[in-house]
Amino acid sequence: MANAMPVVVYPPAEDGGRRVRAGNQFLGMAYGLLDVAEFLRLAGLEGIDDLDVAGMPEIEWRGGGPEVWQR
Protein backbone atom coordinates (compact mmCIF):
# COMPACT_ATOMS: atom_id res chain seq x y z
CA MET A 1 0.00 0.00 0.00
CA ALA A 2 1.48 3.30 -1.09
CA ASN A 3 1.01 5.22 2.15
CA ALA A 4 1.43 2.18 4.45
CA MET A 5 -1.38 3.23 6.79
CA PRO A 6 -2.70 0.30 8.79
CA VAL A 7 -6.23 -0.63 7.76
CA VAL A 8 -8.47 -2.56 10.14
CA VAL A 9 -11.87 -4.03 9.30
CA TYR A 10 -13.65 -4.88 12.54
CA PRO A 11 -16.01 -7.80 13.23
CA PRO A 12 -19.56 -7.56 11.89
CA ALA A 13 -22.11 -5.66 13.96
CA GLU A 14 -25.63 -7.00 14.45
CA ASP A 15 -26.71 -5.45 11.13
CA GLY A 16 -23.77 -7.04 9.27
CA GLY A 17 -21.83 -3.79 8.87
CA ARG A 18 -18.14 -3.69 9.70
CA ARG A 19 -16.31 -0.59 10.93
CA VAL A 20 -13.33 0.35 8.78
CA ARG A 21 -10.38 2.31 10.15
CA ALA A 22 -7.20 3.52 8.41
CA GLY A 23 -4.55 4.71 10.82
CA ASN A 24 -6.39 6.74 13.46
CA GLN A 25 -9.23 7.70 11.11
CA PHE A 26 -12.64 6.02 11.08
CA LEU A 27 -13.61 5.64 7.41
CA GLY A 28 -17.14 4.29 7.77
CA MET A 29 -19.36 1.25 8.07
CA ALA A 30 -18.90 -1.24 5.25
CA TYR A 31 -21.56 -3.71 4.20
CA GLY A 32 -19.43 -5.41 1.57
CA LEU A 33 -16.09 -5.32 -0.19
CA LEU A 34 -17.19 -2.53 -2.53
CA ASP A 35 -17.73 -0.27 0.50
CA VAL A 36 -14.25 -1.03 1.83
CA ALA A 37 -12.75 -0.30 -1.60
CA GLU A 38 -14.63 3.01 -1.82
CA PHE A 39 -13.48 4.08 1.66
CA LEU A 40 -9.88 3.34 0.69
CA ARG A 41 -10.24 5.29 -2.57
CA LEU A 42 -11.61 8.24 -0.62
CA ALA A 43 -8.64 7.92 1.74
CA GLY A 44 -6.29 8.33 -1.23
CA LEU A 45 -5.66 4.84 -2.62
CA GLU A 46 -6.36 5.17 -6.33
CA GLY A 47 -7.46 2.36 -8.62
CA ILE A 48 -8.51 -0.09 -5.91
CA ASP A 49 -11.48 -2.42 -6.33
CA ASP A 50 -13.26 -5.12 -4.33
CA LEU A 51 -10.98 -7.90 -5.61
CA ASP A 52 -7.93 -5.90 -4.54
CA VAL A 53 -9.41 -5.40 -1.08
CA ALA A 54 -10.08 -9.13 -0.60
CA GLY A 55 -6.43 -9.99 -1.27
CA MET A 56 -4.59 -7.10 0.39
CA PRO A 57 -2.24 -8.38 3.11
CA GLU A 58 -2.11 -4.83 4.53
CA ILE A 59 -5.72 -5.10 5.72
CA GLU A 60 -6.26 -6.65 9.13
CA TRP A 61 -9.60 -8.47 9.13
CA ARG A 62 -10.89 -8.94 12.68
CA GLY A 63 -13.71 -11.36 13.41
CA GLY A 64 -13.50 -13.06 10.03
CA GLY A 65 -11.99 -12.43 6.63
CA PRO A 66 -13.34 -10.54 3.64
CA GLU A 67 -16.09 -13.11 3.08
CA VAL A 68 -17.70 -12.54 6.54
CA TRP A 69 -20.49 -9.93 6.68
CA GLN A 70 -22.97 -11.53 9.07
CA ARG A 71 -22.74 -12.37 12.76
PDB file of N, CA, C and O in Angstrom:
ATOM      1  N   MET A   1       0.852  -1.161   0.000  1.00  0.00           N
ATOM      2  CA  MET A   1       0.000   0.000   0.000  1.00  0.00           C
ATOM      3  C   MET A   1       0.896   1.221   0.000  1.00  0.00           C
ATOM      4  O   MET A   1       1.839   1.302   0.787  1.00  0.00           O
ATOM      5  N   ALA A   2       0.615   2.156  -0.861  1.00  0.00           N
ATOM      6  CA  ALA A   2       1.484   3.295  -1.086  1.00  0.00           C
ATOM      7  C   ALA A   2       1.779   4.095   0.169  1.00  0.00           C
ATOM      8  O   ALA A   2       2.933   4.450   0.407  1.00  0.00           O
ATOM      9  N   ASN A   3       0.769   4.388   0.981  1.00  0.00           N
ATOM     10  CA  ASN A   3       1.005   5.224   2.150  1.00  0.00           C
ATOM     11  C   ASN A   3       1.208   4.408   3.421  1.00  0.00           C
ATOM     12  O   ASN A   3       1.440   4.992   4.480  1.00  0.00           O
ATOM     13  N   ALA A   4       1.130   3.102   3.357  1.00  0.00           N
ATOM     14  CA  ALA A   4       1.435   2.175   4.450  1.00  0.00           C
ATOM     15  C   ALA A   4       0.638   2.444   5.719  1.00  0.00           C
ATOM     16  O   ALA A   4       1.102   2.115   6.811  1.00  0.00           O
ATOM     17  N   MET A   5      -0.564   3.041   5.602  1.00  0.00           N
ATOM     18  CA  MET A   5      -1.376   3.226   6.795  1.00  0.00           C
ATOM     19  C   MET A   5      -2.035   1.905   7.142  1.00  0.00           C
ATOM     20  O   MET A   5      -2.536   1.207   6.260  1.00  0.00           O
ATOM     21  N   PRO A   6      -2.036   1.556   8.431  1.00  0.00           N
ATOM     22  CA  PRO A   6      -2.696   0.295   8.793  1.00  0.00           C
ATOM     23  C   PRO A   6      -4.199   0.408   8.612  1.00  0.00           C
ATOM     24  O   PRO A   6      -4.813   1.386   9.037  1.00  0.00           O
ATOM     25  N   VAL A   7      -4.786  -0.591   7.982  1.00  0.00           N
ATOM     26  CA  VAL A   7      -6.230  -0.632   7.763  1.00  0.00           C
ATOM     27  C   VAL A   7      -6.786  -1.800   8.562  1.00  0.00           C
ATOM     28  O   VAL A   7      -6.283  -2.920   8.476  1.00  0.00           O
ATOM     29  N   VAL A   8      -7.827  -1.529   9.339  1.00  0.00           N
ATOM     30  CA  VAL A   8      -8.471  -2.563  10.144  1.00  0.00           C
ATOM     31  C   VAL A   8      -9.947  -2.606   9.790  1.00  0.00           C
ATOM     32  O   VAL A   8     -10.623  -1.577   9.779  1.00  0.00           O
ATOM     33  N   VAL A   9     -10.442  -3.799   9.502  1.00  0.00           N
ATOM     34  CA  VAL A   9     -11.874  -4.027   9.303  1.00  0.00           C
ATOM     35  C   VAL A   9     -12.326  -4.855  10.502  1.00  0.00           C
ATOM     36  O   VAL A   9     -11.877  -5.983  10.705  1.00  0.00           O
ATOM     37  N   TYR A  10     -13.223  -4.270  11.287  1.00  0.00           N
ATOM     38  CA  TYR A  10     -13.652  -4.878  12.539  1.00  0.00           C
ATOM     39  C   TYR A  10     -14.738  -5.936  12.327  1.00  0.00           C
ATOM     40  O   TYR A  10     -15.333  -6.010  11.252  1.00  0.00           O
ATOM     41  N   PRO A  11     -14.996  -6.754  13.352  1.00  0.00           N
ATOM     42  CA  PRO A  11     -16.015  -7.804  13.231  1.00  0.00           C
ATOM     43  C   PRO A  11     -17.387  -7.220  12.881  1.00  0.00           C
ATOM     44  O   PRO A  11     -17.666  -6.056  13.166  1.00  0.00           O
ATOM     45  N   PRO A  12     -18.232  -8.037  12.264  1.00  0.00           N
ATOM     46  CA  PRO A  12     -19.564  -7.563  11.890  1.00  0.00           C
ATOM     47  C   PRO A  12     -20.402  -7.166  13.101  1.00  0.00           C
ATOM     48  O   PRO A  12     -20.379  -7.832  14.136  1.00  0.00           O
ATOM     49  N   ALA A  13     -21.134  -6.077  12.952  1.00  0.00           N
ATOM     50  CA  ALA A  13     -22.114  -5.660  13.958  1.00  0.00           C
ATOM     51  C   ALA A  13     -23.381  -6.486  13.745  1.00  0.00           C
ATOM     52  O   ALA A  13     -23.438  -7.327  12.849  1.00  0.00           O
ATOM     53  N   GLU A  14     -24.379  -6.243  14.561  1.00  0.00           N
ATOM     54  CA  GLU A  14     -25.629  -7.001  14.446  1.00  0.00           C
ATOM     55  C   GLU A  14     -26.285  -6.846  13.083  1.00  0.00           C
ATOM     56  O   GLU A  14     -26.950  -7.767  12.608  1.00  0.00           O
ATOM     57  N   ASP A  15     -26.105  -5.675  12.440  1.00  0.00           N
ATOM     58  CA  ASP A  15     -26.708  -5.455  11.127  1.00  0.00           C
ATOM     59  C   ASP A  15     -25.821  -5.924   9.977  1.00  0.00           C
ATOM     60  O   ASP A  15     -26.176  -5.741   8.812  1.00  0.00           O
ATOM     61  N   GLY A  16     -24.671  -6.527  10.289  1.00  0.00           N
ATOM     62  CA  GLY A  16     -23.768  -7.040   9.267  1.00  0.00           C
ATOM     63  C   GLY A  16     -22.712  -6.051   8.817  1.00  0.00           C
ATOM     64  O   GLY A  16     -21.784  -6.425   8.099  1.00  0.00           O
ATOM     65  N   GLY A  17     -22.835  -4.793   9.225  1.00  0.00           N
ATOM     66  CA  GLY A  17     -21.834  -3.788   8.866  1.00  0.00           C
ATOM     67  C   GLY A  17     -20.557  -3.959   9.663  1.00  0.00           C
ATOM     68  O   GLY A  17     -20.574  -4.406  10.811  1.00  0.00           O
ATOM     69  N   ARG A  18     -19.444  -3.595   9.032  1.00  0.00           N
ATOM     70  CA  ARG A  18     -18.141  -3.693   9.695  1.00  0.00           C
ATOM     71  C   ARG A  18     -17.474  -2.323   9.677  1.00  0.00           C
ATOM     72  O   ARG A  18     -17.369  -1.692   8.626  1.00  0.00           O
ATOM     73  N   ARG A  19     -17.023  -1.864  10.850  1.00  0.00           N
ATOM     74  CA  ARG A  19     -16.307  -0.593  10.927  1.00  0.00           C
ATOM     75  C   ARG A  19     -14.980  -0.728  10.193  1.00  0.00           C
ATOM     76  O   ARG A  19     -14.327  -1.769  10.249  1.00  0.00           O
ATOM     77  N   VAL A  20     -14.597   0.331   9.512  1.00  0.00           N
ATOM     78  CA  VAL A  20     -13.325   0.353   8.783  1.00  0.00           C
ATOM     79  C   VAL A  20     -12.523   1.550   9.280  1.00  0.00           C
ATOM     80  O   VAL A  20     -13.017   2.676   9.329  1.00  0.00           O
ATOM     81  N   ARG A  21     -11.268   1.278   9.650  1.00  0.00           N
ATOM     82  CA  ARG A  21     -10.385   2.315  10.150  1.00  0.00           C
ATOM     83  C   ARG A  21      -9.079   2.255   9.370  1.00  0.00           C
ATOM     84  O   ARG A  21      -8.577   1.172   9.072  1.00  0.00           O
ATOM     85  N   ALA A  22      -8.531   3.422   9.041  1.00  0.00           N
ATOM     86  CA  ALA A  22      -7.204   3.520   8.415  1.00  0.00           C
ATOM     87  C   ALA A  22      -6.377   4.452   9.286  1.00  0.00           C
ATOM     88  O   ALA A  22      -6.704   5.630   9.436  1.00  0.00           O
ATOM     89  N   GLY A  23      -5.308   3.920   9.856  1.00  0.00           N
ATOM     90  CA  GLY A  23      -4.549   4.714  10.819  1.00  0.00           C
ATOM     91  C   GLY A  23      -5.458   5.033  11.992  1.00  0.00           C
ATOM     92  O   GLY A  23      -6.087   4.139  12.558  1.00  0.00           O
ATOM     93  N   ASN A  24      -5.527   6.311  12.359  1.00  0.00           N
ATOM     94  CA  ASN A  24      -6.390   6.741  13.461  1.00  0.00           C
ATOM     95  C   ASN A  24      -7.741   7.242  12.977  1.00  0.00           C
ATOM     96  O   ASN A  24      -8.540   7.720  13.782  1.00  0.00           O
ATOM     97  N   GLN A  25      -8.015   7.144  11.688  1.00  0.00           N
ATOM     98  CA  GLN A  25      -9.235   7.703  11.106  1.00  0.00           C
ATOM     99  C   GLN A  25     -10.289   6.629  10.845  1.00  0.00           C
ATOM    100  O   GLN A  25     -10.025   5.617  10.196  1.00  0.00           O
ATOM    101  N   PHE A  26     -11.499   6.880  11.373  1.00  0.00           N
ATOM    102  CA  PHE A  26     -12.643   6.020  11.083  1.00  0.00           C
ATOM    103  C   PHE A  26     -13.131   6.383   9.687  1.00  0.00           C
ATOM    104  O   PHE A  26     -13.440   7.544   9.421  1.00  0.00           O
ATOM    105  N   LEU A  27     -13.204   5.387   8.785  1.00  0.00           N
ATOM    106  CA  LEU A  27     -13.610   5.637   7.410  1.00  0.00           C
ATOM    107  C   LEU A  27     -15.094   5.423   7.175  1.00  0.00           C
ATOM    108  O   LEU A  27     -15.677   6.065   6.301  1.00  0.00           O
ATOM    109  N   GLY A  28     -15.719   4.529   7.939  1.00  0.00           N
ATOM    110  CA  GLY A  28     -17.139   4.295   7.770  1.00  0.00           C
ATOM    111  C   GLY A  28     -17.529   2.871   8.087  1.00  0.00           C
ATOM    112  O   GLY A  28     -16.706   2.050   8.491  1.00  0.00           O
ATOM    113  N   MET A  29     -18.826   2.597   7.892  1.00  0.00           N
ATOM    114  CA  MET A  29     -19.361   1.251   8.071  1.00  0.00           C
ATOM    115  C   MET A  29     -19.488   0.615   6.700  1.00  0.00           C
ATOM    116  O   MET A  29     -20.151   1.154   5.813  1.00  0.00           O
ATOM    117  N   ALA A  30     -18.859  -0.519   6.533  1.00  0.00           N
ATOM    118  CA  ALA A  30     -18.901  -1.237   5.255  1.00  0.00           C
ATOM    119  C   ALA A  30     -19.878  -2.396   5.360  1.00  0.00           C
ATOM    120  O   ALA A  30     -19.958  -3.076   6.384  1.00  0.00           O
ATOM    121  N   TYR A  31     -20.621  -2.607   4.278  1.00  0.00           N
ATOM    122  CA  TYR A  31     -21.565  -3.711   4.202  1.00  0.00           C
ATOM    123  C   TYR A  31     -21.175  -4.689   3.104  1.00  0.00           C
ATOM    124  O   TYR A  31     -21.954  -5.565   2.728  1.00  0.00           O
ATOM    125  N   GLY A  32     -19.963  -4.530   2.597  1.00  0.00           N
ATOM    126  CA  GLY A  32     -19.432  -5.407   1.567  1.00  0.00           C
ATOM    127  C   GLY A  32     -18.073  -4.893   1.110  1.00  0.00           C
ATOM    128  O   GLY A  32     -17.637  -3.812   1.506  1.00  0.00           O
ATOM    129  N   LEU A  33     -17.419  -5.675   0.279  1.00  0.00           N
ATOM    130  CA  LEU A  33     -16.085  -5.322  -0.193  1.00  0.00           C
ATOM    131  C   LEU A  33     -16.062  -4.029  -1.013  1.00  0.00           C
ATOM    132  O   LEU A  33     -15.086  -3.280  -0.973  1.00  0.00           O
ATOM    133  N   LEU A  34     -17.144  -3.772  -1.757  1.00  0.00           N
ATOM    134  CA  LEU A  34     -17.194  -2.528  -2.529  1.00  0.00           C
ATOM    135  C   LEU A  34     -17.142  -1.305  -1.623  1.00  0.00           C
ATOM    136  O   LEU A  34     -16.528  -0.297  -1.974  1.00  0.00           O
ATOM    137  N   ASP A  35     -17.782  -1.386  -0.462  1.00  0.00           N
ATOM    138  CA  ASP A  35     -17.726  -0.275   0.497  1.00  0.00           C
ATOM    139  C   ASP A  35     -16.303  -0.066   1.000  1.00  0.00           C
ATOM    140  O   ASP A  35     -15.827   1.067   1.070  1.00  0.00           O
ATOM    141  N   VAL A  36     -15.631  -1.146   1.346  1.00  0.00           N
ATOM    142  CA  VAL A  36     -14.245  -1.026   1.831  1.00  0.00           C
ATOM    143  C   VAL A  36     -13.378  -0.397   0.745  1.00  0.00           C
ATOM    144  O   VAL A  36     -12.580   0.497   1.028  1.00  0.00           O
ATOM    145  N   ALA A  37     -13.529  -0.856  -0.489  1.00  0.00           N
ATOM    146  CA  ALA A  37     -12.751  -0.304  -1.599  1.00  0.00           C
ATOM    147  C   ALA A  37     -13.030   1.190  -1.762  1.00  0.00           C
ATOM    148  O   ALA A  37     -12.100   1.970  -1.969  1.00  0.00           O
ATOM    149  N   GLU A  38     -14.287   1.593  -1.671  1.00  0.00           N
ATOM    150  CA  GLU A  38     -14.632   3.012  -1.816  1.00  0.00           C
ATOM    151  C   GLU A  38     -14.030   3.844  -0.689  1.00  0.00           C
ATOM    152  O   GLU A  38     -13.521   4.937  -0.937  1.00  0.00           O
ATOM    153  N   PHE A  39     -14.078   3.348   0.535  1.00  0.00           N
ATOM    154  CA  PHE A  39     -13.476   4.076   1.656  1.00  0.00           C
ATOM    155  C   PHE A  39     -11.975   4.269   1.434  1.00  0.00           C
ATOM    156  O   PHE A  39     -11.430   5.337   1.714  1.00  0.00           O
ATOM    157  N   LEU A  40     -11.314   3.226   0.930  1.00  0.00           N
ATOM    158  CA  LEU A  40      -9.877   3.336   0.690  1.00  0.00           C
ATOM    159  C   LEU A  40      -9.576   4.295  -0.459  1.00  0.00           C
ATOM    160  O   LEU A  40      -8.584   5.022  -0.410  1.00  0.00           O
ATOM    161  N   ARG A  41     -10.407   4.306  -1.477  1.00  0.00           N
ATOM    162  CA  ARG A  41     -10.240   5.287  -2.572  1.00  0.00           C
ATOM    163  C   ARG A  41     -10.394   6.699  -2.029  1.00  0.00           C
ATOM    164  O   ARG A  41      -9.602   7.581  -2.361  1.00  0.00           O
ATOM    165  N   LEU A  42     -11.399   6.920  -1.203  1.00  0.00           N
ATOM    166  CA  LEU A  42     -11.611   8.241  -0.616  1.00  0.00           C
ATOM    167  C   LEU A  42     -10.460   8.647   0.311  1.00  0.00           C
ATOM    168  O   LEU A  42     -10.192   9.833   0.501  1.00  0.00           O
ATOM    169  N   ALA A  43      -9.791   7.652   0.879  1.00  0.00           N
ATOM    170  CA  ALA A  43      -8.642   7.919   1.739  1.00  0.00           C
ATOM    171  C   ALA A  43      -7.358   8.140   0.938  1.00  0.00           C
ATOM    172  O   ALA A  43      -6.306   8.421   1.512  1.00  0.00           O
ATOM    173  N   GLY A  44      -7.448   8.011  -0.404  1.00  0.00           N
ATOM    174  CA  GLY A  44      -6.286   8.330  -1.232  1.00  0.00           C
ATOM    175  C   GLY A  44      -5.660   7.184  -1.994  1.00  0.00           C
ATOM    176  O   GLY A  44      -4.671   7.388  -2.697  1.00  0.00           O
ATOM    177  N   LEU A  45      -6.203   5.987  -1.878  1.00  0.00           N
ATOM    178  CA  LEU A  45      -5.660   4.845  -2.619  1.00  0.00           C
ATOM    179  C   LEU A  45      -6.383   4.734  -3.955  1.00  0.00           C
ATOM    180  O   LEU A  45      -7.520   4.265  -4.013  1.00  0.00           O
ATOM    181  N   GLU A  46      -5.742   5.152  -4.998  1.00  0.00           N
ATOM    182  CA  GLU A  46      -6.357   5.168  -6.332  1.00  0.00           C
ATOM    183  C   GLU A  46      -6.394   3.777  -6.958  1.00  0.00           C
ATOM    184  O   GLU A  46      -5.545   2.930  -6.678  1.00  0.00           O
ATOM    185  N   GLY A  47      -7.386   3.560  -7.802  1.00  0.00           N
ATOM    186  CA  GLY A  47      -7.457   2.355  -8.620  1.00  0.00           C
ATOM    187  C   GLY A  47      -7.661   1.063  -7.872  1.00  0.00           C
ATOM    188  O   GLY A  47      -7.249   0.004  -8.347  1.00  0.00           O
ATOM    189  N   ILE A  48      -8.288   1.121  -6.712  1.00  0.00           N
ATOM    190  CA  ILE A  48      -8.508  -0.091  -5.914  1.00  0.00           C
ATOM    191  C   ILE A  48      -9.943  -0.572  -6.137  1.00  0.00           C
ATOM    192  O   ILE A  48     -10.861   0.238  -6.264  1.00  0.00           O
ATOM    193  N   ASP A  49     -10.130  -1.883  -6.183  1.00  0.00           N
ATOM    194  CA  ASP A  49     -11.478  -2.422  -6.332  1.00  0.00           C
ATOM    195  C   ASP A  49     -11.713  -3.518  -5.305  1.00  0.00           C
ATOM    196  O   ASP A  49     -10.837  -3.814  -4.492  1.00  0.00           O
ATOM    197  N   ASP A  50     -12.900  -4.121  -5.343  1.00  0.00           N
ATOM    198  CA  ASP A  50     -13.262  -5.116  -4.330  1.00  0.00           C
ATOM    199  C   ASP A  50     -12.353  -6.338  -4.363  1.00  0.00           C
ATOM    200  O   ASP A  50     -12.068  -6.912  -3.312  1.00  0.00           O
ATOM    201  N   LEU A  51     -11.895  -6.746  -5.526  1.00  0.00           N
ATOM    202  CA  LEU A  51     -10.983  -7.895  -5.608  1.00  0.00           C
ATOM    203  C   LEU A  51      -9.631  -7.567  -4.992  1.00  0.00           C
ATOM    204  O   LEU A  51      -9.012  -8.421  -4.359  1.00  0.00           O
ATOM    205  N   ASP A  52      -9.172  -6.334  -5.174  1.00  0.00           N
ATOM    206  CA  ASP A  52      -7.929  -5.905  -4.538  1.00  0.00           C
ATOM    207  C   ASP A  52      -8.061  -5.972  -3.020  1.00  0.00           C
ATOM    208  O   ASP A  52      -7.182  -6.480  -2.325  1.00  0.00           O
ATOM    209  N   VAL A  53      -9.174  -5.450  -2.523  1.00  0.00           N
ATOM    210  CA  VAL A  53      -9.414  -5.400  -1.080  1.00  0.00           C
ATOM    211  C   VAL A  53      -9.368  -6.804  -0.479  1.00  0.00           C
ATOM    212  O   VAL A  53      -8.749  -7.005   0.566  1.00  0.00           O
ATOM    213  N   ALA A  54     -10.008  -7.766  -1.119  1.00  0.00           N
ATOM    214  CA  ALA A  54     -10.080  -9.129  -0.595  1.00  0.00           C
ATOM    215  C   ALA A  54      -8.706  -9.763  -0.463  1.00  0.00           C
ATOM    216  O   ALA A  54      -8.506 -10.618   0.400  1.00  0.00           O
ATOM    217  N   GLY A  55      -7.751  -9.361  -1.301  1.00  0.00           N
ATOM    218  CA  GLY A  55      -6.433  -9.991  -1.271  1.00  0.00           C
ATOM    219  C   GLY A  55      -5.319  -9.149  -0.695  1.00  0.00           C
ATOM    220  O   GLY A  55      -4.157  -9.547  -0.769  1.00  0.00           O
ATOM    221  N   MET A  56      -5.632  -7.990  -0.120  1.00  0.00           N
ATOM    222  CA  MET A  56      -4.589  -7.103   0.390  1.00  0.00           C
ATOM    223  C   MET A  56      -4.070  -7.578   1.746  1.00  0.00           C
ATOM    224  O   MET A  56      -4.822  -7.607   2.720  1.00  0.00           O
ATOM    225  N   PRO A  57      -2.789  -7.952   1.817  1.00  0.00           N
ATOM    226  CA  PRO A  57      -2.244  -8.381   3.106  1.00  0.00           C
ATOM    227  C   PRO A  57      -2.130  -7.226   4.106  1.00  0.00           C
ATOM    228  O   PRO A  57      -1.963  -7.466   5.302  1.00  0.00           O
ATOM    229  N   GLU A  58      -2.218  -5.989   3.638  1.00  0.00           N
ATOM    230  CA  GLU A  58      -2.114  -4.825   4.527  1.00  0.00           C
ATOM    231  C   GLU A  58      -3.372  -4.582   5.340  1.00  0.00           C
ATOM    232  O   GLU A  58      -3.363  -3.789   6.282  1.00  0.00           O
ATOM    233  N   ILE A  59      -4.466  -5.269   4.979  1.00  0.00           N
ATOM    234  CA  ILE A  59      -5.721  -5.103   5.717  1.00  0.00           C
ATOM    235  C   ILE A  59      -5.809  -6.176   6.791  1.00  0.00           C
ATOM    236  O   ILE A  59      -5.659  -7.368   6.519  1.00  0.00           O
ATOM    237  N   GLU A  60      -6.055  -5.729   8.014  1.00  0.00           N
ATOM    238  CA  GLU A  60      -6.264  -6.647   9.132  1.00  0.00           C
ATOM    239  C   GLU A  60      -7.761  -6.876   9.275  1.00  0.00           C
ATOM    240  O   GLU A  60      -8.512  -5.955   9.595  1.00  0.00           O
ATOM    241  N   TRP A  61      -8.182  -8.102   9.038  1.00  0.00           N
ATOM    242  CA  TRP A  61      -9.603  -8.472   9.131  1.00  0.00           C
ATOM    243  C   TRP A  61      -9.843  -9.096  10.498  1.00  0.00           C
ATOM    244  O   TRP A  61      -9.345 -10.187  10.777  1.00  0.00           O
ATOM    245  N   ARG A  62     -10.592  -8.424  11.343  1.00  0.00           N
ATOM    246  CA  ARG A  62     -10.893  -8.940  12.678  1.00  0.00           C
ATOM    247  C   ARG A  62     -12.282  -9.562  12.686  1.00  0.00           C
ATOM    248  O   ARG A  62     -13.226  -8.999  12.131  1.00  0.00           O
ATOM    249  N   GLY A  63     -12.400 -10.712  13.312  1.00  0.00           N
ATOM    250  CA  GLY A  63     -13.707 -11.361  13.412  1.00  0.00           C
ATOM    251  C   GLY A  63     -14.149 -12.037  12.128  1.00  0.00           C
ATOM    252  O   GLY A  63     -15.344 -12.231  11.906  1.00  0.00           O
ATOM    253  N   GLY A  64     -13.206 -12.392  11.291  1.00  0.00           N
ATOM    254  CA  GLY A  64     -13.503 -13.057  10.030  1.00  0.00           C
ATOM    255  C   GLY A  64     -12.902 -12.295   8.863  1.00  0.00           C
ATOM    256  O   GLY A  64     -12.699 -11.083   8.936  1.00  0.00           O
ATOM    257  N   GLY A  65     -12.624 -13.007   7.802  1.00  0.00           N
ATOM    258  CA  GLY A  65     -11.991 -12.427   6.632  1.00  0.00           C
ATOM    259  C   GLY A  65     -12.962 -11.663   5.752  1.00  0.00           C
ATOM    260  O   GLY A  65     -14.079 -11.353   6.168  1.00  0.00           O
ATOM    261  N   PRO A  66     -12.533 -11.361   4.530  1.00  0.00           N
ATOM    262  CA  PRO A  66     -13.336 -10.542   3.635  1.00  0.00           C
ATOM    263  C   PRO A  66     -14.646 -11.183   3.187  1.00  0.00           C
ATOM    264  O   PRO A  66     -15.476 -10.508   2.579  1.00  0.00           O
ATOM    265  N   GLU A  67     -14.846 -12.439   3.465  1.00  0.00           N
ATOM    266  CA  GLU A  67     -16.090 -13.107   3.078  1.00  0.00           C
ATOM    267  C   GLU A  67     -17.135 -13.059   4.196  1.00  0.00           C
ATOM    268  O   GLU A  67     -18.261 -13.510   3.986  1.00  0.00           O
ATOM    269  N   VAL A  68     -16.800 -12.527   5.375  1.00  0.00           N
ATOM    270  CA  VAL A  68     -17.696 -12.540   6.539  1.00  0.00           C
ATOM    271  C   VAL A  68     -18.376 -11.177   6.700  1.00  0.00           C
ATOM    272  O   VAL A  68     -17.722 -10.168   6.966  1.00  0.00           O
ATOM    273  N   TRP A  69     -19.710 -11.172   6.533  1.00  0.00           N
ATOM    274  CA  TRP A  69     -20.486  -9.930   6.681  1.00  0.00           C
ATOM    275  C   TRP A  69     -21.718 -10.134   7.539  1.00  0.00           C
ATOM    276  O   TRP A  69     -22.560  -9.239   7.612  1.00  0.00           O
ATOM    277  N   GLN A  70     -21.851 -11.251   8.174  1.00  0.00           N
ATOM    278  CA  GLN A  70     -22.970 -11.531   9.070  1.00  0.00           C
ATOM    279  C   GLN A  70     -22.405 -12.048  10.376  1.00  0.00           C
ATOM    280  O   GLN A  70     -21.326 -12.640  10.404  1.00  0.00           O
ATOM    281  N   ARG A  71     -23.136 -11.824  11.457  1.00  0.00           N
ATOM    282  CA  ARG A  71     -22.740 -12.374  12.762  1.00  0.00           C
ATOM    283  C   ARG A  71     -23.142 -13.809  12.878  1.00  0.00           C
ATOM    284  O   ARG A  71     -22.892 -14.439  13.906  1.00  0.00           O
TER     285      ARG A  71
END
